[in-house]
């Protein structure tokens, strides 16, 4: 199953938003916060992706939420690898 580029764009937008609202103390300050819930929310647009690729995305998205500066290029490279080539 090929996931459209628009859905990968949605994943990137959701990840950017989640990283904006993340701060390291959130897990300590808010007992209801779960990084895994944020990751699941970010992955919703690409829910049909294969298990191995989904796990790679899950790890990359988690890294970006926690430290966007250090890991955003890793996520972008993965999205470029998994997204279909643009049509002309």
ROVEXTI-266455 format. One record per residue (C-alpha): residue number from 1; residue in one letter; y negated, z, x negated. Coordinates in steps of 0.05 Angstrom, whole numbers, plus 32768, in hexadecimal, padded with zeros to 4 digits. Example, Ala and Ser with C-alpha at 12.3 -4.5 7.8 and 13.67 -1.06 7.14 Angstrom:
<drenvos>
+-----+------+------+------+------+
! pos ! code !    v !    w !    u !
+-----+------+------+------+------+
!   1 !    A ! 805A ! 809C ! 7F0A !
!   2 !    S ! 8015 ! 808F ! 7EEF !
+-----+------+------+------+------+
</drenvos>
This chain:
<drenvos>
+-----+------+------+------+------+
! pos ! code !    v !    w !    u !
+-----+------+------+------+------+
!   1 !    X ! 8000 ! 8000 ! 8000 !
!   2 !    X ! 7FBD ! 7FEC ! 7FE5 !
!   3 !    X ! 7F84 ! 801C ! 7FF2 !
!   4 !    X ! 7F41 ! 7FF8 ! 7FFD !
!   5 !    X ! 7F09 ! 8003 ! 7FCB !
!   6 !    X ! 7EDE ! 8023 ! 8001 !
!   7 !    X ! 7F10 ! 805C ! 8007 !
!   8 !    X ! 7F0C ! 8068 ! 7FBC !
!   9 !    X ! 7EC0 ! 8068 ! 7FC2 !
!  10 !    X ! 7EC7 ! 809D ! 7FF8 !
!  11 !    X ! 7EF3 ! 80C6 ! 7FCA !
!  12 !    X ! 7EBE ! 80C2 ! 7F93 !
!  13 !    X ! 7E87 ! 80D6 ! 7FC4 !
!  14 !    X ! 7EAE ! 8112 ! 7FDE !
!  15 !    X ! 7EBE ! 8128 ! 7F97 !
!  16 !    X ! 7E75 ! 8123 ! 7F82 !
!  17 !    X ! 7E61 ! 814D ! 7FBE !
!  18 !    X ! 7E97 ! 8181 ! 7FB1 !
!  19 !    X ! 7E81 ! 8187 ! 7F68 !
!  20 !    X ! 7E39 ! 8192 ! 7F7D !
!  21 !    X ! 7E4C ! 81CF ! 7FA6 !
!  22 !    X ! 7E7F ! 81EB ! 7F75 !
!  23 !    X ! 7E6D ! 8224 ! 7F47 !
!  24 !    X ! 7EA0 ! 824B ! 7F1C !
!  25 !    X ! 7E94 ! 828D ! 7F3F !
!  26 !    X ! 7EA2 ! 8270 ! 7F84 !
!  27 !    X ! 7EEA ! 8287 ! 7F83 !
!  28 !    X ! 7ED4 ! 82CE ! 7F72 !
!  29 !    X ! 7E99 ! 82D0 ! 7FA2 !
!  30 !    X ! 7EBC ! 82AF ! 7FDE !
!  31 !    X ! 7F03 ! 82C3 ! 7FEE !
!  32 !    X ! 7F09 ! 8288 ! 801E !
!  33 !    X ! 7EF8 ! 8253 ! 7FEA !
!  34 !    X ! 7F31 ! 8228 ! 7FCF !
!  35 !    X ! 7F29 ! 81F1 ! 7F9B !
!  36 !    X ! 7F6A ! 81D3 ! 7FB7 !
!  37 !    X ! 7F48 ! 81CB ! 7FFB !
!  38 !    X ! 7F0E ! 81A6 ! 7FDA !
!  39 !    X ! 7F3F ! 8179 ! 7FB5 !
!  40 !    X ! 7F65 ! 816B ! 7FF5 !
!  41 !    X ! 7F24 ! 8159 ! 8019 !
!  42 !    X ! 7F11 ! 8129 ! 7FE0 !
!  43 !    X ! 7F55 ! 8107 ! 7FE2 !
!  44 !    X ! 7F56 ! 80FB ! 802E !
!  45 !    X ! 7F3B ! 80B4 ! 8029 !
!  46 !    X ! 7F75 ! 809F ! 7FFC !
!  47 !    X ! 7FAC ! 80C6 ! 801F !
!  48 !    X ! 7FDB ! 808A ! 801E !
!  49 !    X ! 7FDE ! 8085 ! 7FD2 !
!  50 !    X ! 8021 ! 808E ! 7FAF !
!  51 !    X ! 8037 ! 80D4 ! 7F99 !
!  52 !    X ! 802E ! 80CB ! 7F4E !
!  53 !    X ! 7FEA ! 80AB ! 7F56 !
!  54 !    X ! 7FD5 ! 80E0 ! 7F89 !
!  55 !    X ! 7FE7 ! 8117 ! 7F57 !
!  56 !    X ! 7FBF ! 80F5 ! 7F20 !
!  57 !    X ! 7F84 ! 80F0 ! 7F4F !
!  58 !    X ! 7F8D ! 8139 ! 7F65 !
!  59 !    X ! 7F89 ! 8151 ! 7F1E !
!  60 !    X ! 7F4D ! 8125 ! 7F0C !
!  61 !    X ! 7F27 ! 8138 ! 7F4B !
!  62 !    X ! 7F32 ! 8182 ! 7F3D !
!  63 !    X ! 7F18 ! 817A ! 7EF6 !
!  64 !    X ! 7EDA ! 8155 ! 7F0F !
!  65 !    X ! 7ECA ! 8189 ! 7F44 !
!  66 !    X ! 7ECE ! 81C1 ! 7F10 !
!  67 !    X ! 7EAC ! 819B ! 7ED7 !
!  68 !    X ! 7E8E ! 8158 ! 7EEB !
!  69 !    X ! 7E6C ! 8149 ! 7EA9 !
!  70 !    X ! 7EAC ! 8151 ! 7E81 !
!  71 !    X ! 7EDB ! 812C ! 7EB0 !
!  72 !    X ! 7EB7 ! 80F8 ! 7EDB !
!  73 !    X ! 7EC9 ! 80BE ! 7EAD !
!  74 !    X ! 7F13 ! 80D1 ! 7EB3 !
!  75 !    X ! 7F0F ! 80CC ! 7EFF !
!  76 !    X ! 7EE7 ! 808B ! 7EFD !
!  77 !    X ! 7F1A ! 806B ! 7ECE !
!  78 !    X ! 7F53 ! 8081 ! 7EFC !
!  79 !    X ! 7F30 ! 8065 ! 7F3A !
!  80 !    X ! 7F24 ! 8023 ! 7F16 !
!  81 !    X ! 7F6D ! 8021 ! 7F04 !
!  82 !    X ! 7F86 ! 8030 ! 7F4B !
!  83 !    X ! 7F52 ! 800B ! 7F76 !
!  84 !    X ! 7F5E ! 7FC2 ! 7F87 !
!  85 !    X ! 7F34 ! 7F90 ! 7F60 !
!  86 !    X ! 7EF4 ! 7F7B ! 7F83 !
!  87 !    X ! 7EF7 ! 7F3C ! 7FAC !
!  88 !    X ! 7EC5 ! 7F06 ! 7FA2 !
+-----+------+------+------+------+
</drenvos>
